[in-house]
Amino acid sequence: MGAYGDTNYNYYSGMTFTGDQTASYVLPTPGTECVNDDSTGDATGDTCSMYYDNNYSGCGNWDTEDFSSWNQCCSCGGGLGTVVDEASCINDDSTGDTAGDTCSGWYEQNPSGCGNYDTDNFDAAS
């Protein structure tokens, strides 16, 4: 939990700020996604994913020699850009097989099970 507790509302999410402090929305670059660099934590031990994703107002307040929220956290304008292969498979974990297992939850580690436990709404091979 972050220094100010857990919050679900972030007014600043998806905005960037210029020198004149006006807000503007930044659209993601097609073919990329931002990934937080959670390799280190801030002065209280929080990583980007633990705190800053939901607390933009905390950006820069708890930085240390080893942690920079501005450089490491997507919500603060940093993070690691990862190229997304448009042709790659993205798991749809909204449904599961007869036992409730999903692609990410079981079939990625057990590909030989694909097709053995399908339902009308779930096809592990698709």
N, CA, C and O of each residue as an XYZ file, in Angstrom:
504
protein
N       0.847     -1.172      0.000
C       0.000      0.000      0.000
C       0.889      1.230      0.000
O       1.935      1.232      0.648
N       0.509      2.233     -0.685
C       1.287      3.462     -0.805
C       1.277      4.295      0.451
O       0.554      4.007      1.406
N       2.079      5.323      0.438
C       2.218      6.201      1.600
C       0.899      6.859      1.991
O       0.687      7.159      3.166
N       0.006      7.090      1.019
C      -1.276      7.719      1.320
C      -2.425      6.726      1.281
O      -3.586      7.130      1.225
N      -2.127      5.451      1.308
C      -3.175      4.447      1.270
C      -3.539      4.074     -0.149
O      -2.949      4.581     -1.103
N      -4.494      3.203     -0.288
C      -4.925      2.718     -1.584
C      -6.073      3.581     -2.087
O      -7.029      3.827     -1.351
N      -5.992      4.040     -3.327
C      -7.055      4.865     -3.881
C      -7.406      4.366     -5.271
O      -6.525      3.908     -5.999
N      -8.652      4.443     -5.647
C      -9.082      3.995     -6.957
C      -9.292      5.150     -7.919
O      -9.481      4.912     -9.112
N      -9.266      6.379     -7.455
C      -9.559      7.536     -8.292
C      -8.289      8.323     -8.556
O      -7.596      8.719     -7.619
N      -7.981      8.551     -9.813
C      -6.814      9.340    -10.159
C      -7.202     10.329    -11.245
O      -7.268      9.961    -12.418
N      -7.453     11.552    -10.883
C      -7.867     12.601    -11.814
C      -6.813     12.836    -12.887
O      -7.157     13.180    -14.018
N      -5.537     12.657    -12.558
C      -4.445     12.981    -13.463
C      -4.059     11.839    -14.391
O      -3.217     12.037    -15.266
N      -4.635     10.659    -14.237
C      -4.272      9.521    -15.058
C      -4.489      9.834    -16.532
O      -5.542     10.342    -16.917
N      -3.496      9.531    -17.350
C      -3.599      9.742    -18.778
C      -3.294     11.158    -19.223
O      -3.475     11.484    -20.396
N      -2.833     12.015    -18.309
C      -2.514     13.398    -18.656
C      -1.013     13.635    -18.520
O      -0.338     12.961    -17.742
N      -0.502     14.586    -19.272
C       0.869     15.051    -19.074
C       0.805     16.553    -18.857
O      -0.182     17.200    -19.207
N       1.841     17.091    -18.290
C       1.858     18.513    -17.970
C       3.052     19.180    -18.621
O       4.165     18.655    -18.592
N       2.813     20.327    -19.201
C       3.862     21.102    -19.841
C       4.365     22.152    -18.862
O       3.851     22.264    -17.749
N       5.369     22.924    -19.272
C       5.945     23.941    -18.401
C       4.932     24.961    -17.921
O       5.092     25.515    -16.833
N       3.880     25.230    -18.713
C       2.896     26.213    -18.285
C       1.768     25.579    -17.457
O       0.758     26.223    -17.172
N       1.955     24.312    -17.078
C       1.018     23.581    -16.220
C      -0.374     23.395    -16.830
O      -1.357     23.310    -16.093
N      -0.474     23.330    -18.149
C      -1.743     22.995    -18.771
C      -1.755     21.505    -19.055
O      -0.730     20.938    -19.434
N      -2.889     20.869    -18.879
C      -2.999     19.432    -19.077
C      -3.371     19.120    -20.514
O      -4.138     19.845    -21.148
N      -2.816     18.032    -21.014
C      -3.197     17.550    -22.333
C      -3.154     16.031    -22.314
O      -2.301     15.434    -21.657
N      -4.064     15.419    -23.029
C      -4.079     13.970    -23.096
C      -3.042     13.496    -24.093
O      -2.860     14.106    -25.146
N      -2.369     12.422    -23.767
C      -1.372     11.843    -24.649
C      -1.897     10.508    -25.126
O      -2.169      9.621    -24.318
N      -2.041     10.357    -26.417
C      -2.500      9.100    -26.978
C      -1.323      8.150    -27.101
O      -0.230      8.574    -27.478
N      -1.519      6.869    -26.790
C      -0.404      5.925    -26.891
C       0.036      5.750    -28.339
O      -0.772      5.824    -29.264
N       1.325      5.518    -28.515
C       1.868      5.276    -29.840
C       1.424      3.888    -30.291
O       1.607      2.921    -29.552
N       0.846      3.766    -31.485
C       0.426      2.445    -31.963
C       1.598      1.476    -31.997
O       2.694      1.826    -32.435
N       1.360      0.267    -31.536
C       2.394     -0.758    -31.545
C       3.297     -0.763    -30.337
O       4.231     -1.563    -30.279
N       3.049      0.112    -29.355
C       3.862      0.113    -28.142
C       2.950      0.148    -26.920
O       1.795      0.567    -27.000
N       3.469     -0.281    -25.833
C       2.770     -0.158    -24.561
C       3.806      0.187    -23.510
O       4.986     -0.127    -23.664
N       3.376      0.818    -22.469
C       4.292      1.205    -21.404
C       4.308      0.131    -20.325
O       3.266     -0.405    -19.947
N       5.503     -0.174    -19.838
C       5.672     -1.137    -18.758
C       6.454     -0.430    -17.657
O       7.513      0.143    -17.914
N       5.935     -0.468    -16.433
C       6.631      0.137    -15.301
C       7.967     -0.554    -15.055
O       8.084     -1.768    -15.217
N       8.962      0.216    -14.669
C      10.243     -0.328    -14.236
C      10.179     -0.458    -12.713
O      10.472      0.495    -11.992
N       9.797     -1.630    -12.232
C       9.632     -1.881    -10.798
C      10.884     -2.490    -10.166
O      10.797     -3.173     -9.145
N      12.058     -2.239    -10.778
C      13.294     -2.846    -10.276
C      13.741     -2.246     -8.947
O      14.485     -2.883     -8.202
N      13.298     -1.033     -8.641
C      13.610     -0.405     -7.350
C      12.358      0.276     -6.823
O      11.391      0.476     -7.558
N      12.384      0.629     -5.552
C      11.248      1.299     -4.927
C      11.617      2.676     -4.429
O      12.792      3.039     -4.376
N      10.600      3.444     -4.064
C      10.814      4.812     -3.578
C      11.266      4.813     -2.118
O      11.602      3.762     -1.573
N      11.275      5.979     -1.489
C      11.745      6.128     -0.105
C      10.939      5.289      0.883
O      11.442      4.940      1.951
N       9.688      4.961      0.537
C       8.861      4.137      1.432
C       8.810      2.684      0.982
O       8.125      1.869      1.600
N       9.541      2.345     -0.104
C       9.571      0.975     -0.600
C       8.553      0.679     -1.693
O       8.534     -0.427     -2.235
N       7.704      1.653     -2.025
C       6.694      1.438     -3.061
C       7.315      1.475     -4.448
O       8.202      2.284     -4.719
N       6.839      0.582     -5.335
C       7.234      0.601     -6.735
C       6.164      1.338     -7.531
O       5.130      1.734     -6.994
N       6.429      1.511     -8.806
C       5.461      2.194     -9.681
C       4.113      1.486     -9.648
O       3.073      2.124     -9.484
N       4.135      0.163     -9.804
C       2.883     -0.597     -9.848
C       2.164     -0.609     -8.506
O       0.936     -0.684     -8.466
N       2.903     -0.535     -7.418
C       2.296     -0.568     -6.086
C       1.595      0.742     -5.734
O       0.580      0.727     -5.037
N       2.116      1.867     -6.200
C       1.601      3.153     -5.729
C       1.307      4.166     -6.836
O       0.212      4.725     -6.885
N       2.251      4.400     -7.703
C       2.158      5.526     -8.631
C       1.128      5.341     -9.738
O       0.643      6.331    -10.286
N       0.777      4.100    -10.085
C      -0.252      3.880    -11.102
C      -1.558      4.567    -10.732
O      -2.302      5.006    -11.610
N      -1.837      4.662     -9.447
C      -3.084      5.272     -8.976
C      -2.873      6.581     -8.231
O      -3.813      7.130     -7.656
N      -1.648      7.081     -8.241
C      -1.349      8.283     -7.463
C      -0.378      9.194     -8.197
O       0.764      9.358     -7.768
N      -0.821      9.784     -9.293
C       0.040     10.668    -10.078
C       0.588     11.810     -9.222
O       1.727     12.234     -9.413
N      -0.196     12.298     -8.302
C       0.238     13.433     -7.486
C       1.470     13.108     -6.637
O       2.127     14.014     -6.123
N       1.781     11.831     -6.491
C       2.967     11.441     -5.733
C       4.248     11.452     -6.548
O       5.336     11.306     -5.991
N       4.135     11.623     -7.870
C       5.318     11.598     -8.740
C       6.339     12.635     -8.288
O       6.024     13.818     -8.156
N       7.559     12.176     -8.052
C       8.651     13.059     -7.657
C       8.765     13.296     -6.169
O       9.807     13.759     -5.707
N       7.732     12.995     -5.401
C       7.749     13.304     -3.970
C       8.571     12.334     -3.125
O       9.069     12.721     -2.068
N       8.724     11.089     -3.562
C       9.376     10.067     -2.753
C      10.594      9.480     -3.465
O      11.058      8.395     -3.114
N      11.116     10.199     -4.472
C      12.257      9.705     -5.236
C      13.500      9.590     -4.368
O      13.656     10.314     -3.385
N      14.382      8.669     -4.744
C      15.651      8.463     -4.041
C      16.775      8.451     -5.074
O      16.543      8.690     -6.259
N      17.991      8.172     -4.616
C      19.123      8.043     -5.532
C      18.902      6.914     -6.533
O      19.344      7.002     -7.678
N      18.215      5.847     -6.101
C      18.021      4.665     -6.932
C      16.645      4.591     -7.594
O      16.402      3.702     -8.411
N      15.764      5.495     -7.259
C      14.398      5.445     -7.788
C      13.968      6.829     -8.273
O      14.042      7.810     -7.533
N      13.521      6.890     -9.521
C      12.983      8.130    -10.080
C      11.618      7.814    -10.682
O      11.525      7.161    -11.721
N      10.562      8.281    -10.023
C       9.214      8.007    -10.517
C       9.014      8.588    -11.909
O       8.307      8.005    -12.731
N       9.640      9.745    -12.181
C       9.501     10.385    -13.489
C      10.108      9.527    -14.590
O       9.631      9.555    -15.724
N      11.142      8.773    -14.278
C      11.803      7.924    -15.273
C      11.272      6.496    -15.296
O      11.286      5.857    -16.348
N      10.805      5.981    -14.161
C      10.463      4.573    -14.062
C       8.968      4.256    -14.176
O       8.610      3.130    -14.522
N       8.101      5.209    -13.898
C       6.670      4.923    -13.816
C       5.910      5.465    -15.025
O       6.042      6.636    -15.379
N       5.127      4.616    -15.641
C       4.332      5.021    -16.811
C       3.403      6.174    -16.478
O       3.258      7.103    -17.273
N       2.772      6.125    -15.315
C       1.805      7.166    -14.959
C       2.480      8.516    -14.713
O       1.812      9.549    -14.717
N       3.792      8.516    -14.499
C       4.533      9.761    -14.292
C       5.228     10.222    -15.565
O       5.927     11.235    -15.558
N       5.044      9.496    -16.640
C       5.648      9.867    -17.914
C       6.906      9.098    -18.251
O       7.541      9.367    -19.271
N       7.277      8.145    -17.413
C       8.468      7.329    -17.677
C       8.073      5.913    -18.046
O       7.105      5.702    -18.776
N       8.813      4.954    -17.549
C       8.527      3.554    -17.830
C       9.348      3.031    -18.988
O      10.134      3.747    -19.609
N       9.136      1.763    -19.251
C       9.852      1.096    -20.327
C       8.898      0.893    -21.488
O       7.855      0.262    -21.315
N       9.212      1.396    -22.636
C       8.386      1.178    -23.824
C       8.648     -0.214    -24.366
O       9.802     -0.604    -24.549
N       7.603     -0.956    -24.620
C       7.726     -2.301    -25.143
C       6.975     -2.377    -26.454
O       5.805     -2.001    -26.529
N       7.638     -2.860    -27.484
C       6.982     -3.007    -28.774
C       6.038     -4.198    -28.712
O       6.409     -5.285    -28.269
N       4.821     -3.972    -29.162
C       3.817     -5.035    -29.178
C       3.713     -5.573    -30.592
O       3.461     -4.819    -31.531
N       3.904     -6.867    -30.746
C       3.769     -7.505    -32.048
C       2.295     -7.699    -32.321
O       1.632     -8.493    -31.654
N       1.776     -6.969    -33.309
C       0.344     -7.010    -33.622
C      -0.119     -8.426    -33.940
O      -1.283     -8.760    -33.718
N       0.788     -9.268    -34.464
C       0.400    -10.622    -34.846
C       0.475    -11.600    -33.677
O       0.046    -12.747    -33.803
N       1.014    -11.161    -32.543
C       1.150    -12.072    -31.418
C      -0.208    -12.368    -30.792
O      -1.159    -11.596    -30.917
N      -0.264    -13.468    -30.141
C      -1.514    -13.896    -29.504
C      -1.701    -13.178    -28.174
O      -0.758    -13.034    -27.396
N      -2.893    -12.741    -27.927
C      -3.244    -12.148    -26.635
C      -4.319    -13.036    -26.019
O      -5.372    -13.253    -26.619
N      -4.051    -13.544    -24.828
C      -4.997    -14.444    -24.171
C      -6.287    -13.726    -23.801
O      -6.270    -12.603    -23.296
N      -7.396    -14.392    -24.062
C      -8.706    -13.921    -23.619
C      -9.079    -14.769    -22.413
O      -9.570    -15.889    -22.562
N      -8.848    -14.238    -21.224
C      -9.106    -14.987    -19.999
C     -10.488    -14.698    -19.419
O     -10.710    -14.893    -18.224
N     -11.411    -14.237    -20.251
C     -12.756    -13.924    -19.770
C     -13.586    -15.181    -19.540
O     -14.596    -15.133    -18.839
N     -13.178    -16.291    -20.114
C     -13.856    -17.573    -19.888
C     -12.807    -18.628    -19.610
O     -11.620    -18.415    -19.860
N     -13.240    -19.760    -19.097
C     -12.327    -20.855    -18.799
C     -12.856    -22.174    -19.305
O     -13.971    -22.254    -19.822
N     -12.045    -23.216    -19.153
C     -12.426    -24.548    -19.586
C     -13.384    -25.202    -18.591
O     -13.932    -24.519    -17.726
N     -13.590    -26.496    -18.700
C     -14.550    -27.194    -17.829
C     -14.173    -27.104    -16.353
O     -15.041    -27.209    -15.487
N     -12.888    -26.909    -16.057
C     -12.441    -26.776    -14.667
C     -12.273    -25.315    -14.259
O     -11.897    -25.025    -13.123
N     -12.553    -24.391    -15.189
C     -12.395    -22.972    -14.900
C     -11.014    -22.435    -15.219
O     -10.758    -21.249    -15.013
N     -10.108    -23.281    -15.720
C      -8.761    -22.834    -16.066
C      -8.794    -21.948    -17.299
O      -9.573    -22.174    -18.225
N      -7.924    -20.921    -17.295
C      -7.825    -19.989    -18.421
C      -6.511    -20.223    -19.161
O      -5.657    -20.992    -18.719
N      -6.372    -19.548    -20.288
C      -5.139    -19.679    -21.072
C      -3.928    -19.238    -20.261
O      -2.931    -19.957    -20.190
N      -4.010    -18.053    -19.646
C      -2.885    -17.546    -18.862
C      -2.680    -18.359    -17.592
O      -1.547    -18.566    -17.156
N      -3.774    -18.816    -17.002
C      -3.698    -19.522    -15.730
C      -3.188    -20.947    -15.816
O      -2.623    -21.454    -14.847
N      -3.378    -21.620    -16.977
C      -2.976    -23.024    -17.040
C      -2.370    -23.422    -18.379
O      -1.336    -24.090    -18.411
N      -2.984    -23.030    -19.471
C      -2.576    -23.547    -20.774
C      -1.234    -23.033    -21.269
O      -0.571    -23.727    -22.039
N      -0.808    -21.844    -20.859
C       0.521    -21.378    -21.260
C       1.607    -22.307    -20.730
O       2.611    -22.533    -21.404
N       1.415    -22.848    -19.528
C       2.385    -23.754    -18.933
C       2.118    -25.208    -19.334
O       2.981    -26.065    -19.147
N       0.942    -25.492    -19.879
C       0.551    -26.859    -20.232
C      -0.076    -26.899    -21.622
O      -1.250    -27.245    -21.750
N       0.675    -26.555    -22.663
C       0.099    -26.483    -24.000
C      -0.417    -27.819    -24.524
O      -1.255    -27.847    -25.426
N       0.072    -28.918    -23.971
C      -0.407    -30.231    -24.437
C      -1.858    -30.472    -24.044
O      -2.496    -31.375    -24.586
N      -2.394    -29.684    -23.112
C      -3.787    -29.833    -22.693
C      -4.779    -29.105    -23.587
O      -5.989    -29.266    -23.425
N      -4.280    -28.297    -24.538
C      -5.164    -27.529    -25.414
C      -6.136    -28.439    -26.156
O      -5.741    -29.416    -26.793
N      -7.411    -28.093    -26.055
C      -8.456    -28.843    -26.751
C      -9.071    -29.963    -25.943
O     -10.122    -30.485    -26.316
N      -8.438    -30.348    -24.840
C      -8.950    -31.489    -24.055
C     -10.116    -31.136    -23.147
O     -10.900    -32.018    -22.796
N     -10.255    -29.875    -22.756
C     -11.274    -29.489    -21.778
C     -12.092    -28.293    -22.251
O     -12.582    -27.511    -21.437
N     -12.239    -28.151    -23.568
C     -12.983    -27.029    -24.135
C     -14.466    -27.093    -23.805
O     -15.006    -28.161    -23.518
N     -15.109    -25.952    -23.850
C     -16.552    -25.846    -23.670
C     -17.120    -25.101    -24.885
O     -16.378    -24.740    -25.799
N     -18.424    -24.878    -24.888
C     -19.039    -24.101    -25.968
C     -18.493    -22.675    -26.003
O     -18.443    -22.063    -27.070
N     -18.082    -22.137    -24.851
C     -17.598    -20.752    -24.769
C     -16.082    -20.638    -24.664
O     -15.550    -19.529    -24.635
N     -15.378    -21.770    -24.607
C     -13.939    -21.737    -24.407
C     -13.270    -22.718    -25.367
O     -13.619    -23.898    -25.407
N     -12.299    -22.211    -26.143
C     -11.527    -23.040    -27.058
C     -10.055    -22.702    -26.852
O      -9.586    -21.657    -27.301
N      -9.333    -23.580    -26.177
C      -7.946    -23.303    -25.819
C      -7.025    -23.193    -27.029
O      -5.964    -22.574    -26.946
N      -7.414    -23.775    -28.127
C      -6.557    -23.763    -29.316
C      -6.748    -22.507    -30.158
O      -5.973    -22.276    -31.085
N      -7.755    -21.690    -29.863
C      -8.006    -20.487    -30.678
C      -7.190    -19.319    -30.209
O      -7.280    -18.233    -30.781
